[in-house]
Amino acid sequence: MNNLLFYCRPGFEKEIAAEIQDKAVALECFGFSRVKDNSGYAIFECYEAADADKLARRLPFRELVFARQMMVMTHELTGMDLADRIAPIIAATAEYSVCGEVRVETPDTNDAKELTTFCRKFSVPLRQALRAAGKLTKEETHRRPVLHVLFLANDHAVIGYSYTNNNSPFHMGIPRLKFPSDAPSRSTLKLEEAFHVFVPEDEWEVRLTSGLNAVDLGASPGGWTYQLVRRGMMVSAVDNGPMAESLMDSGQVKHIRDDGFRYRPSKKNTYWLVCDMVEKPARVTHLIASWFRDGLCEEAMFNLKLPMKRRYSEVEHNLEVLREWLRELEGDFVVQAKQLYHDREEVTVHVYDLRQLARRKSGAFQ
């Protein structure tokens, strides 16, 4: 096989198919996509023998909006003997180099949920067998590829691999986060996941630290404000709706009853701008761009709510509009976007200026 397989949110198979088609052509790798509605994955079949591995190495995973994981698909095993599913998997890896980790996974669908307990239990004997066969290092290491075993049914699995410098580090591409019992709403997990995905952990002490000033547009009841407060930031929560009393009692939140599209701070001392307002993507895009144009923030995280149709093209259009605005400014801006696990009909966008960040890091470690 010469295929690339992508995990995605169920219902967004056509979006990742359209996205990978565009990205592959840009790298002069040609092929076609195979999708099944609500399957939680899509397959890109390459015409040239080496192109799947080429894409796995050269197509930046971090730039893919709708992909949770990307792997080279080498074998599809069907009708496996339920008494011995390990042997055919070992045989499928015969030409693999030694891998540093094995992940036994399923698509993120309701139908596949019944396989999760099996996958968890099956991981242990499979790991032992792979090590005995010399196909897996004795200890997990990020210096070797990841072996993926994706079960579609109890006798049906896809075998493949990904590169640790160009994949999701999470099992099934999903960060495992626990909902804080004192958070005002479940939307808090969107921003927490965004921090894990977009901000390297070794930079949290500079970019997600106490003492920073933040603005949350459309804050009520405070799900995103909660994530900023728990990290010690001082937050201006902008919304005409009420804020959770627990947040107001923290002494770190100033509730500003105003329209998030009209509000502007009186001082230019805001580091984080966050926004999760239900509004047309174009309007939110222009709002965020105007904050950077006016020098009102250094880093931003916001969501774009997607239409029912043409979701991929809508995202691409708004990201390009944002980049056009930022190109007119002094700075070296980075724009990242991802449909996160805790997102639904939306994508999360992250913007920051590399030059400003370098100056901040330099000052923090002097």
C-alpha positions as CSV (number, residue, x, y, z in Angstrom):
1,M,0.0,0.0,0.0
2,N,1.0,3.6,-0.6
3,N,-1.6,5.4,1.5
4,L,-1.7,8.1,4.1
5,L,-4.4,7.8,6.8
6,F,-5.8,10.7,8.8
7,Y,-7.8,10.6,12.0
8,C,-10.5,13.3,12.3
9,R,-13.6,14.3,14.0
10,P,-16.6,12.1,12.8
11,G,-18.5,14.1,10.2
12,F,-15.4,16.0,8.9
13,E,-14.0,13.3,6.6
14,K,-14.7,15.4,3.5
15,E,-12.9,18.4,5.1
16,I,-9.7,16.6,5.8
17,A,-9.9,14.9,2.4
18,A,-10.1,18.4,0.7
19,E,-7.3,19.7,2.9
20,I,-4.9,16.9,2.2
21,Q,-5.6,17.0,-1.5
22,D,-4.5,20.7,-1.6
23,K,-1.5,20.2,0.6
24,A,-0.3,17.1,-1.3
25,V,-0.5,18.8,-4.7
26,A,1.6,21.7,-3.3
27,L,4.3,19.1,-2.5
28,E,3.9,17.5,-6.0
29,C,2.4,14.4,-4.5
30,F,-0.6,13.3,-6.4
31,G,-3.4,10.9,-5.6
32,F,-7.1,10.7,-4.5
33,S,-9.0,10.5,-1.2
34,R,-11.3,7.8,0.0
35,V,-13.8,8.7,2.7
36,K,-16.7,7.1,4.5
37,D,-19.2,9.5,6.2
38,N,-18.9,9.6,10.0
39,S,-16.1,7.0,10.0
40,G,-13.6,9.3,11.9
41,Y,-10.8,8.9,9.3
42,A,-9.9,9.5,5.7
43,I,-7.4,7.8,3.4
44,F,-5.3,9.5,0.7
45,E,-4.0,7.1,-1.9
46,C,-0.8,8.2,-3.6
47,Y,0.0,7.4,-7.2
48,E,3.7,7.2,-6.7
49,A,5.3,4.5,-4.5
50,A,7.3,6.6,-2.2
51,D,4.9,9.6,-1.8
52,A,3.1,8.5,1.3
53,D,6.3,8.4,3.3
54,K,7.4,11.6,1.6
55,L,4.2,13.3,2.8
56,A,4.5,11.9,6.3
57,R,8.0,13.5,6.5
58,R,7.4,16.8,4.7
59,L,3.8,17.7,5.2
60,P,3.8,19.7,8.5
61,F,1.2,18.0,10.7
62,R,0.9,21.2,12.8
63,E,-0.4,23.0,9.7
64,L,-3.3,20.6,9.1
65,V,-6.6,22.0,10.5
66,F,-8.8,18.9,10.5
67,A,-6.3,16.1,11.2
68,R,-6.0,14.6,14.6
69,Q,-3.3,12.2,13.5
70,M,-1.4,11.4,10.3
71,M,0.2,8.0,9.6
72,V,1.5,6.0,6.6
73,M,-0.8,3.1,6.1
74,T,1.0,-0.1,5.0
75,H,-1.3,-3.0,5.6
76,E,-5.0,-3.6,6.1
77,L,-5.7,-6.9,7.9
78,T,-9.3,-8.3,7.6
79,G,-10.8,-11.5,8.8
80,M,-8.2,-12.1,11.5
81,D,-8.4,-15.2,13.7
82,L,-9.7,-13.9,17.0
83,A,-7.6,-16.5,18.8
84,D,-4.4,-15.0,17.3
85,R,-4.4,-11.4,16.1
86,I,-0.8,-10.8,17.1
87,A,0.8,-13.0,14.5
88,P,-0.5,-11.2,11.4
89,I,0.4,-7.8,13.0
90,I,3.9,-9.0,13.6
91,A,4.1,-10.3,10.0
92,A,2.8,-6.9,8.7
93,T,5.7,-5.1,10.4
94,A,8.4,-7.4,8.9
95,E,9.9,-4.6,6.8
96,Y,9.5,-1.9,9.4
97,S,12.5,-0.4,11.2
98,V,12.5,-0.7,15.0
99,C,9.7,1.5,16.4
100,G,9.9,3.4,19.7
101,E,6.2,3.1,20.6
102,V,3.1,1.2,19.7
103,R,-0.4,2.7,19.9
104,V,-3.5,0.4,19.6
105,E,-6.3,2.7,18.7
106,T,-9.8,3.0,17.2
107,P,-11.6,5.8,15.4
108,D,-13.4,8.2,17.6
109,T,-16.9,7.0,16.8
110,N,-19.8,5.6,18.8
111,D,-19.5,2.3,16.9
112,A,-15.8,1.9,17.8
113,K,-16.2,2.7,21.5
114,E,-17.0,-1.0,22.2
115,L,-13.4,-1.8,21.0
116,T,-11.7,0.6,23.4
117,T,-11.5,-1.9,26.3
118,F,-10.2,-4.6,24.0
119,C,-7.5,-2.2,22.6
120,R,-6.3,-1.3,26.1
121,K,-6.0,-4.9,27.1
122,F,-4.5,-6.0,23.8
123,S,-1.8,-3.4,24.0
124,V,0.2,-5.3,26.7
125,P,0.6,-8.7,24.9
126,L,1.2,-7.0,21.6
127,R,3.9,-4.8,23.0
128,Q,5.6,-7.8,24.5
129,A,5.4,-9.7,21.2
130,L,6.8,-6.8,19.2
131,R,9.8,-6.5,21.6
132,A,10.4,-10.2,21.4
133,A,10.4,-9.9,17.6
134,G,12.8,-7.0,17.6
135,K,10.3,-4.5,16.3
136,L,9.9,-2.3,19.3
137,T,12.5,-0.8,21.6
138,K,12.7,-2.1,25.2
139,E,11.8,1.4,26.5
140,E,9.6,3.9,24.7
141,T,11.6,6.6,22.8
142,H,10.7,9.6,20.7
143,R,13.8,8.9,18.5
144,R,12.0,6.1,16.6
145,P,8.7,6.1,14.6
146,V,5.4,5.2,16.3
147,L,3.7,2.0,15.2
148,H,-0.1,2.4,14.9
149,V,-2.6,-0.4,15.0
150,L,-6.0,1.0,14.2
151,F,-8.8,-1.5,14.9
152,L,-11.9,-0.9,12.8
153,A,-13.6,-4.1,14.0
154,N,-12.4,-6.9,16.3
155,D,-11.0,-8.8,13.3
156,H,-10.1,-5.8,11.1
157,A,-7.1,-3.5,11.7
158,V,-5.0,-1.0,9.7
159,I,-1.2,-1.1,10.3
160,G,0.9,2.0,9.8
161,Y,3.5,4.3,11.3
162,S,4.1,8.0,12.0
163,Y,7.2,10.1,12.7
164,T,7.5,11.6,16.2
165,N,8.7,14.9,14.9
166,N,5.6,15.2,12.6
167,N,2.6,13.7,14.4
168,S,0.3,14.1,17.3
169,P,1.9,13.0,20.6
170,F,-1.5,11.9,21.9
171,H,-3.2,8.5,21.8
172,M,-5.8,8.7,19.0
173,G,-4.7,12.3,18.6
174,I,-6.8,13.2,21.6
175,P,-5.3,15.0,24.8
176,R,-6.9,13.4,27.9
177,L,-8.1,16.3,30.0
178,K,-10.3,16.1,33.1
179,F,-13.1,18.6,33.5
180,P,-12.4,20.8,36.6
181,S,-15.3,20.5,39.0
182,D,-15.2,24.2,39.8
183,A,-15.1,25.4,36.2
184,P,-18.2,27.4,35.1
185,S,-18.7,25.6,31.8
186,R,-17.3,22.7,29.8
187,S,-16.1,25.2,27.2
188,T,-13.1,25.6,29.5
189,L,-11.6,22.4,28.1
190,K,-11.4,24.0,24.6
191,L,-8.9,26.6,25.9
192,E,-7.0,24.1,28.0
193,E,-6.6,21.8,25.0
194,A,-5.5,24.7,22.9
195,F,-2.8,25.6,25.3
196,H,-1.6,22.0,25.3
197,V,-1.6,21.8,21.4
198,F,-0.3,25.2,20.5
199,V,2.0,26.3,23.3
200,P,5.1,24.2,23.9
201,E,5.2,23.1,27.6
202,D,8.8,24.4,28.0
203,E,7.5,27.9,27.3
204,W,4.6,27.9,29.7
205,E,6.6,29.7,32.3
206,V,6.9,32.7,29.8
207,R,3.6,32.5,28.0
208,L,1.2,31.0,30.5
209,T,2.4,32.5,33.7
210,S,1.0,34.5,36.6
211,G,1.2,38.3,36.3
212,L,0.2,38.5,32.7
213,N,-2.8,40.6,31.7
214,A,-5.6,38.9,29.6
215,V,-8.8,39.9,27.9
216,D,-11.7,37.4,27.4
217,L,-14.2,38.7,24.8
218,G,-17.6,37.1,25.2
219,A,-16.6,35.7,28.5
220,S,-19.8,34.8,30.3
221,P,-20.1,32.6,32.3
222,G,-16.3,32.3,32.4
223,G,-15.2,28.9,31.0
224,W,-12.2,30.5,29.2
225,T,-11.6,33.1,31.9
226,Y,-11.2,30.1,34.3
227,Q,-8.2,28.8,32.5
228,L,-6.5,32.2,32.6
229,V,-7.3,32.7,36.3
230,R,-6.0,29.3,37.3
231,R,-2.7,30.3,35.8
232,G,-2.5,33.4,37.9
233,M,-3.4,36.0,35.2
234,M,-5.4,39.2,35.7
235,V,-8.4,39.0,33.4
236,S,-10.7,41.6,31.9
237,A,-13.9,39.6,31.2
238,V,-16.0,41.4,28.6
239,D,-19.6,40.3,28.3
240,N,-23.1,41.8,29.1
241,G,-24.0,38.4,30.6
242,P,-23.1,37.3,34.2
243,M,-19.8,35.8,35.3
244,A,-19.4,32.9,37.8
245,E,-19.2,34.2,41.3
246,S,-16.2,31.9,42.0
247,L,-14.2,33.8,39.4
248,M,-15.2,37.2,40.7
249,D,-14.3,36.1,44.2
250,S,-10.7,35.3,43.0
251,G,-9.9,39.0,42.9
252,Q,-8.3,38.4,39.5
253,V,-11.3,39.2,37.3
254,K,-12.7,42.6,36.2
255,H,-16.1,42.1,34.7
256,I,-16.7,44.7,31.9
257,R,-20.3,44.8,30.8
258,D,-19.8,45.6,27.1
259,D,-20.1,44.2,23.6
260,G,-17.0,42.2,22.8
261,F,-16.9,43.7,19.3
262,R,-16.8,47.3,20.6
263,Y,-14.6,47.0,23.7
264,R,-11.0,48.3,23.6
265,P,-8.7,48.5,26.6
266,S,-7.4,51.8,27.7
267,K,-3.8,50.6,28.1
268,K,-1.7,48.5,25.8
269,N,-0.6,46.0,28.4
270,T,-2.7,42.9,27.4
271,Y,-0.7,39.8,26.6
272,W,-3.5,37.2,25.9
273,L,-6.6,38.0,23.9
274,V,-9.1,35.0,23.9
275,C,-12.5,34.9,22.3
276,D,-15.2,32.2,21.9
277,M,-18.1,34.2,20.7
278,V,-20.9,32.7,18.5
279,E,-20.6,34.9,15.5
280,K,-19.9,34.7,11.7
281,P,-16.2,33.7,11.1
282,A,-15.5,36.8,9.0
283,R,-16.6,39.1,11.8
284,V,-14.5,37.4,14.4
285,T,-11.5,37.3,12.1
286,H,-11.6,41.1,11.5
287,L,-12.0,41.7,15.2
288,I,-8.9,39.8,16.1
289,A,-6.9,41.3,13.3
290,S,-7.8,44.8,14.5
291,W,-6.5,44.1,17.9
292,F,-3.1,43.1,16.4
293,R,-3.2,46.1,14.0
294,D,-3.7,48.4,17.0
295,G,-1.0,46.8,19.1
296,L,-3.5,45.8,21.8
297,C,-2.3,42.2,22.5
298,E,0.7,40.0,21.9
299,E,-0.9,36.5,21.6
300,A,-4.5,35.4,20.8
301,M,-6.6,32.3,20.9
302,F,-10.0,32.3,19.3
303,N,-12.7,30.1,17.8
304,L,-14.3,30.3,14.3
305,K,-17.8,28.8,14.2
306,L,-18.2,26.9,10.9
307,P,-21.1,27.0,8.5
308,M,-22.9,23.7,7.6
309,K,-21.4,23.6,4.1
310,R,-18.0,24.5,2.5
311,R,-16.4,24.3,5.9
312,Y,-12.8,23.8,4.7
313,S,-13.0,26.6,2.2
314,E,-14.5,28.9,4.8
315,V,-11.6,28.2,7.2
316,E,-9.0,28.7,4.5
317,H,-10.6,32.0,3.4
318,N,-10.6,33.5,6.9
319,L,-7.1,32.4,7.7
320,E,-5.8,34.0,4.5
321,V,-7.7,37.2,5.3
322,L,-6.1,37.2,8.7
323,R,-2.6,36.6,7.3
324,E,-3.1,39.5,4.8
325,W,-3.9,41.8,7.7
326,L,-0.9,40.7,9.6
327,R,1.5,40.9,6.6
328,E,0.9,44.7,6.7
329,L,2.2,45.0,10.2
330,E,5.7,45.0,11.6
331,G,6.4,41.5,13.0
332,D,6.8,37.9,12.1
333,F,3.4,36.5,12.8
334,V,2.5,32.8,13.1
335,V,-1.1,31.7,12.5
336,Q,-2.1,28.2,13.5
337,A,-5.5,26.5,13.3
338,K,-6.8,23.2,14.5
339,Q,-10.1,21.5,15.0
340,L,-9.5,20.3,18.5
341,Y,-11.1,17.3,20.2
342,H,-13.3,19.6,22.4
343,D,-14.3,21.8,19.5
344,R,-17.5,20.9,17.6
345,E,-18.6,22.8,14.6
346,E,-15.6,25.2,14.9
347,V,-11.9,25.5,14.7
348,T,-9.5,27.1,17.2
349,V,-7.0,29.7,15.8
350,H,-3.8,30.8,17.5
351,V,-1.8,33.9,16.6
352,Y,1.5,35.3,17.9
353,D,4.5,37.4,16.8
354,L,7.7,35.4,16.8
355,R,9.8,38.6,17.3
356,Q,7.8,39.7,20.3
357,L,8.0,36.3,21.8
358,A,11.8,36.1,21.3
359,R,12.1,39.4,23.1
360,R,9.9,38.2,26.0
361,K,11.8,34.9,26.3
362,S,15.2,36.7,26.2
363,G,14.1,39.1,29.0
364,A,12.7,36.2,31.1
365,F,15.9,34.2,31.1
366,Q,18.4,37.0,31.5
